[in-house]
Amino acid sequence: MQQTQSNIYTPYTLPCGIRLKNRLAKAAMEENMAGIDMQPDHALFSLYRYWAHGGLGMIITGNVMVDDRAITGPGTVVIPLVGNLDRFKRWSSVIKSGGAKAIMQLNHPGRQMPKSISCTALAPSAIPLKLGRYSKRFARPVAMTCEQIHDVTHRFAQAAKRAKEAGFDGVEIHAAHGYLLSQFLSPLSNQRQDEWGGSLKNRARLLLNVVCQVRAQCGNNFIVMVKLNSGDFQRGGLSPDEASVVVELLDKLNVDLLELSGGNYESPAMQGRGEKEAELGKNAYFLSFAKAISSRVAMPVMTTGGITSKKTAEKAISDGCAVVGMASALAFTPDLVNKWQQKDDYLGVNPTCDWKDATLASVVVMAKVRRQLRRLGNDLTTMRNPTNFWSLLLDTLHRHKMISLYKKYLHKQNHHVAKPVRSVKRYVSSHVVSDVPSRDL
Ligand SMILES: Cc1cc2nc3c(=O)[nH]c(=O)nc-3n(C[C@H](O)[C@H](O)[C@H](O)COP(=O)(O)O)c2cc1C
């Protein structure tokens, strides 16, 4: 098919008036590659330069934290609410250098925070993650006070304002994948009895407040996106019917683009797996929900998950999506969109792991992707078939190195660190990681 005949290359104007040059977006991928002060530096600039010149219409950063004591993983970027933004300005200009719009994804982990981070995990209710023998790797959360809930809302709004100051075209509020805003939506993790829990309207209150305050801080000529689960794909979690109601509530709030995904750490539907795997689409996991919902709301819809071929991307657009998101495939082939212009049937990589332990297999898939991100950040070529074992090992070593850097950062900021590093970890980070060359393998 010629480029001119394909629906994925047509420009699209979002409700705020900003025009995307085409319908293809790089979805958020946490890179775990921030510098020692949790800000973007040379590795992230190199990585994003590949995507900037890869033909995409929109590039969403990996999740950026709104609070430096609440991070999804070591090495994530944190946006400072005061002070210098020079490195963020440089980041946005790299992202925009090929004509794509730059979106910063904002997030708070809530209870999905590794215990090794050693900070107190806040959540709607004091309900820990249920991940079998891996549960103890996550901090036991503390139920948030109303004051803490208001503080988080304020942080999202201020962070969005700072993203705008730093030259980003918009922000995406992460309310999917079991992080804090998604925890508030889910009846499994939110068992509060006050105005933040119980009815769906109460459970959605935090998300809706965040969206309103972000818009109020950033004005109309700025892209405000939300990433939402089309369902948790988990018994007792947010159902597709409830998700539809949340979408209708968001539709009244001037949201520019709604990205639909699904799942969380307990049920990784975003990887096409989990408790209710049979309900997911084969090549575009959430497309049937996106198709149904896009015909009912005015807000443009984007779907992400499992898309690796031009044909599937075209189907998503003809099914009513305004934008198609891709993550893993763009880690392996950052110029996938350019490749599709030359070769219609070029197939992107969808990494898998056939290990029986579902949780570990999911960690391995993430490790394989992050390995490609680090390689690009070091200006190395990506690997099409990385092995499970080496990817996991290298990722573990990298994470230990990043944890120790994060603890140094916390000490510098005078933040309380809950527990000392376990001795074996201290050994690994001081003896093994320092021997790993900084150019990732
Ligand atoms: C290494 C890795 C990191 C991710 N980090 C984020 C993130 O920071 N924010 C987010 O919304 N989704 C994140 N995701 C999920 C992706 O955005 C996407 O929803 C999911 O991978 C499915 O899309 P895909 O099949 O194209 O990879 C991440 C996925 C991977 C593999």
The ligand as an SDF file (V2000), in Angstrom:
LIG
                    3D

 31 33  0  0  0  0  0  0  0  0999 V2000
    9.7450   -1.6170   29.6490 C   0  0  0  0  0  0  0  0  0  0  0  0
    8.3420   -1.0770   29.6720 C   0  0  0  0  0  0  0  0  0  0  0  0
    8.0700    0.0510   30.4240 C   0  0  0  0  0  0  0  0  0  0  0  0
    6.7800    0.5840   30.4420 C   0  0  0  0  0  0  0  0  0  0  0  0
    6.5550    1.7370   31.1350 N   0  0  0  0  0  0  0  0  0  0  0  0
    5.3390    2.3320   31.0540 C   0  0  0  0  0  0  0  0  0  0  0  0
    5.1260    3.6070   31.6110 C   0  0  0  0  0  0  0  0  0  0  0  0
    6.0310    4.2480   32.1550 O   0  0  0  0  0  0  0  0  0  0  0  0
    3.8800    4.1360   31.5140 N   0  0  0  0  0  0  0  0  0  0  0  0
    2.8610    3.4920   30.8530 C   0  0  0  0  0  0  0  0  0  0  0  0
    1.7600    4.0150   30.7740 O   0  0  0  0  0  0  0  0  0  0  0  0
    3.0540    2.2930   30.3030 N   0  0  0  0  0  0  0  0  0  0  0  0
    4.2650    1.7170   30.3610 C   0  0  0  0  0  0  0  0  0  0  0  0
    4.4640    0.5340   29.7330 N   0  0  0  0  0  0  0  0  0  0  0  0
    3.3370   -0.0880   29.0040 C   0  0  0  0  0  0  0  0  0  0  0  0
    3.2930    0.3980   27.5570 C   0  0  0  0  0  0  0  0  0  0  0  0
    3.0530    1.7750   27.4320 O   0  0  0  0  0  0  0  0  0  0  0  0
    2.1940   -0.3350   26.7910 C   0  0  0  0  0  0  0  0  0  0  0  0
    0.9480    0.0190   27.3550 O   0  0  0  0  0  0  0  0  0  0  0  0
    2.3560   -1.8500   26.8250 C   0  0  0  0  0  0  0  0  0  0  0  0
    3.7180   -2.2240   26.7250 O   0  0  0  0  0  0  0  0  0  0  0  0
    1.6070   -2.5030   25.6820 C   0  0  0  0  0  0  0  0  0  0  0  0
    2.0180   -1.9770   24.4500 O   0  0  0  0  0  0  0  0  0  0  0  0
    2.9960   -2.7800   23.4570 P   0  0  0  0  0  0  0  0  0  0  0  0
    2.3710   -4.1140   23.2150 O   0  0  0  0  0  0  0  0  0  0  0  0
    3.0750   -1.9370   22.2410 O   0  0  0  0  0  0  0  0  0  0  0  0
    4.3140   -2.9160   24.1570 O   0  0  0  0  0  0  0  0  0  0  0  0
    5.7450   -0.0320   29.7030 C   0  0  0  0  0  0  0  0  0  0  0  0
    6.0240   -1.1740   28.9520 C   0  0  0  0  0  0  0  0  0  0  0  0
    7.2970   -1.6880   28.9160 C   0  0  0  0  0  0  0  0  0  0  0  0
    7.5660   -2.9040   28.0880 C   0  0  0  0  0  0  0  0  0  0  0  0
  1  2  1  0
  2  3  1  0
  2 30  2  0
  3  4  2  0
  4  5  1  0
  4 28  1  0
  5  6  2  0
  6  7  1  0
  6 13  1  0
  7  8  2  0
  7  9  1  0
  9 10  1  0
 10 11  2  0
 10 12  1  0
 12 13  2  0
 13 14  1  0
 14 15  1  0
 14 28  1  0
 15 16  1  0
 16 17  1  0
 16 18  1  0
 18 19  1  0
 18 20  1  0
 20 21  1  0
 20 22  1  0
 22 23  1  0
 23 24  1  0
 24 25  2  0
 24 26  1  0
 24 27  1  0
 28 29  2  0
 29 30  1  0
 30 31  1  0
M  END
$$$$
